[in-house]
Amino acid sequence: MATTRTTTKPPPPAPVPVEPAPCQPCGGTGNVAITVRVGRKRRPVGQQDGLCLNCLGSGTDPDA
């Protein structure tokens, strides 16, 4: 005759939430520096913030 079990199994551990990896070009901010060029010779005069085209501003790596 089989023995009966008096205790129950412990519940399985909760899965660890996986955080999405940050985007490499923007570093997870969603913004990248865009060079501003002016004049006929297109000389650079400064930089401004632009939308990251890799993650489209979300800041997460799309390949993760």
Contacts in CASP RR format, 6 or more apart in sequence:
PFRMAT RR
TARGET T0000
AUTHOR 0000-0000-0000
METHOD contacts of the structure
MODEL  1
MATTRTTTKPPPPAPVPVEPAPCQPCGGTGNVAITVRVGRKRRPVGQQDG
LCLNCLGSGTDPDA
20 60 0 8 1.000
20 61 0 8 1.000
20 64 0 8 1.000
21 60 0 8 1.000
21 61 0 8 1.000
21 64 0 8 1.000
22 28 0 8 1.000
22 59 0 8 1.000
22 60 0 8 1.000
22 61 0 8 1.000
23 30 0 8 1.000
23 52 0 8 1.000
23 54 0 8 1.000
23 55 0 8 1.000
23 58 0 8 1.000
23 59 0 8 1.000
23 60 0 8 1.000
23 61 0 8 1.000
23 62 0 8 1.000
24 54 0 8 1.000
24 61 0 8 1.000
25 32 0 8 1.000
25 52 0 8 1.000
25 54 0 8 1.000
25 55 0 8 1.000
26 32 0 8 1.000
26 52 0 8 1.000
26 54 0 8 1.000
26 55 0 8 1.000
26 57 0 8 1.000
26 59 0 8 1.000
27 59 0 8 1.000
28 55 0 8 1.000
28 59 0 8 1.000
28 60 0 8 1.000
29 52 0 8 1.000
29 59 0 8 1.000
30 51 0 8 1.000
30 52 0 8 1.000
30 55 0 8 1.000
30 57 0 8 1.000
30 58 0 8 1.000
30 59 0 8 1.000
31 49 0 8 1.000
31 50 0 8 1.000
31 51 0 8 1.000
31 52 0 8 1.000
31 57 0 8 1.000
32 49 0 8 1.000
32 50 0 8 1.000
32 51 0 8 1.000
32 52 0 8 1.000
33 47 0 8 1.000
33 48 0 8 1.000
33 49 0 8 1.000
33 50 0 8 1.000
34 47 0 8 1.000
34 48 0 8 1.000
34 49 0 8 1.000
34 50 0 8 1.000
35 44 0 8 1.000
35 46 0 8 1.000
35 47 0 8 1.000
36 44 0 8 1.000
36 45 0 8 1.000
36 46 0 8 1.000
36 47 0 8 1.000
36 48 0 8 1.000
37 43 0 8 1.000
37 44 0 8 1.000
37 45 0 8 1.000
38 45 0 8 1.000
51 57 0 8 1.000
52 59 0 8 1.000
54 62 0 8 1.000
55 61 0 8 1.000
55 62 0 8 1.000
END
